[in-house]
């Protein structure tokens, strides 16, 4: 029997506000344990929460970027559960009137473009963090400490429809969603730090069956590749269990990176287990169409629109790579604005040597020394035959080291390309004189030897001779000897 997976994703995005969602404590990552805490986020009796206006605006911004409906009235609810890092014994979240209603997001896997529905997106506060002490991991710890720095950090939970069918689609969905959030400036996209967290609800069913199977929720996936591997493993685990006659139970499972398996954590709660009720300390929010329109007008060009614009002069692959990083896309746009005659050439240098440097240095396109205009000038020098591609690599390496203007570097280092026919002919004649054996081989029909001779000529000219001119003049000089 053939099976298909039914997958829905819940993505929790920490919003990049300076302060927490209901108090004035810093929302930044890190800090000494329990140093970003006040009576409100510590859950002390008698304190009252006050909504951070920027959290509301960020949520609306994300909702419109995801084509979501924004209701005129939204409210907060209390989600009740007991856990040591949840100081109030409830979480302020949203239940039946979230800030964002139905929307959609398009993803691309291979040549297929697929629209994935967004069920909802809602605001909530984050919980604290348990720091387990003793042996590595929860199982071997002797005790746990509670750090409430993260308690009250604003979250936006984005819930997809169960319309994903493969692990590859899940990875593509989270990557596209992450890029949108980073483009909007509402999240830093750092899965490894937990500022963007993904839970996957996975079930399988026989192909053709409409009813969903029993789902398991997977947590603890802190990279795109981990999401793909965890979902792929869980799909196969459920198929194997069904075929062995086992019953799938609704549960929460953890991804074990070391063992590359999902492991059972606890039985999965339903919404009734949380006993939601409206938060009496926070009044409903009335959202005017004017506010939504004003926030929507602030939306930047998003990755999908940027890819479409780039494909007017670049391949779909190039457009996808450039648009996948907000800073790289900005760098490319500024370079093209400085020299728009060869966007493909600019793209090649950015996606090649410059991106390799960024990755090697664990840096960003905001931090590298060359300005976009300098990279544009480098491509212009190549197009004008002032320097060759080989020389350009040397110049770029110096630019990455110093940030200097490429034209000045070429002049100061004496690296301009030699286009003077007389100078090149003189170099060719000297090489032919010093390599009579190779000249004889050429006249005997071994024409591949010209590659060796060209190499000697380029060495003699310190790589500065114009390559196509070298090949043309070499053929002419060989005919003379």
Secondary structure, 3 states (H helix, E strand, C coil): CCEEEEEEEEEEEECCCCECCCCCCECCCCCCCCCCCCCCCCCCCCCCCCCCHHHHHHHHHHHHHCCCCCCCEECCEEEECCCCCCCCCEEEECCCCCCECCEEEEEEECCEEEEEEEEEEEEEECCCEEEEEECCCCCCEEEEEEECCCCCCEEEEEEECCCECCHHHHHHHHHHHHHHHHHHCCCCCCHHHCCEEEEEEEEEEECCCCCCCCCEEEEEECCHHHHHHHHHHHHHHHHHHHHCCCCCCCEEEEEECCCCEEEEEEECCCHHHHCCEECCCCCCEECCHHHHHHHHCCCCCCHHHHHHHHCCCCCHHHHHHHHCCHHHHHHHHHHHHHCCCCHHHHHHHHHHHHHHHHHHCCCCCCCCCCCHHHHHHHHHHHHCCCCCHHHHHHHHHHHHHHCCCHHHHHHHHCCCCECCHHHHHHHHHHHHHHCHHHHHHHHCCCHHHHHHHHHHHHHHCCCCECHHHHHHHHHHHHCCC
